[in-house]
Amino acid sequence: MNKLSEEATSRFVTISEGPLTNFKIHYNDGGDGETVVMLHGSGAGASSWANFSRNVDGFVAAGFRVLLIDLPGWGKSDPIVIESGFRNVINAAAVKGVLDALEIDTVYLVGNSMGGMTSLQFVVSYPDRVRKLVTMGGGAGGSNILTPMPTEGIKRLNELYVEPTEANLNRMLDIFVYDTSRLTPDLREIRHQNMMRHPEHLENFAKSARVNPTHQAIPEVANNLAGIKAPVLIIWGSGDRFVPLEAGMRLLAIPDSRLHVFNQCGHWAQWEHAEAFNRLVIDFLNH
């Protein structure tokens, strides 16, 4: 099978959903079959293609259609400042808008970090649209007992938004993973190009934090974990320096949930252990 490329799968759709009016969303679309939506995290220069480029072909080969959505304020999607409300509620509305525009009723959700938080918000807000959900490195808020907050990773992420240099990008990426040799030069360059190509996204994220310090919170999810009916696979890295493992363990309050921990793994299980991740998630979705 020929490998899919970002350019060949690139698409745009304009949605009006919730607070998003005539809002342009970028996504990548590949394969045929039941739909898997993959959602990226919040680091500067992030996009769903950058986060999941090692996973797309495996899922397409397994018979799925894969949508990689750039959430509002990231990648090639329109910029946004979150002056009120919660980012993940807006993100979930954006996903719904894309699915409605593409006439897709139900999906499997796979989200990393903020994308994992958005996936949890989506299943709380639109429970009938989700068949199964996979979240990795994205908790539901709450205080950590064993890990000082903010974590080392969140500090470096915030430093990067304040001073978006290539050096600060590499400082953040170096603790994304357990083994920095897994960070290819291509990945570093893609993240850097994304960051420099859309400086407004960085400025708007920092502004959102100033004018709305709780914009990243997801209280609705934290208070409704026990009410989530969809089967949920929780994936974590034992060495996650952004969102600690204890945050993943709290998600076991979801009734039909299971937790898989990758050893020698940081915040990016789908990248660091791509082949094992693909097998694990595809088996979960198929059974």
Secondary structure, 3 states (H helix, E strand, C coil): CCCCCHHHHEEEEEEEECCEEEEEEEEEEECCCCEEEEECCCCCCCCHHHHHCCCHHHHHHCCCEEEEECCCCCCCCCCCCCCCCCHHHHHHHHHHHHHHHCCCCCEEEEEECHHHHHHHHHHHHCHHHEEEEEEECCCCCCCCCCCCCCCHHHHHHHHHHHCCCHHHHHHHHCCCCCCHHHCCHHHHHHHHHHHHHCHHHHHHHHHHHHHCCCCCCCHHHHCCHHHCCCCEEEEEECCCCCCCHHHHHHHHHCCCEEEEEECCCCCCHHHHCHHHHHHHHHHHHHC
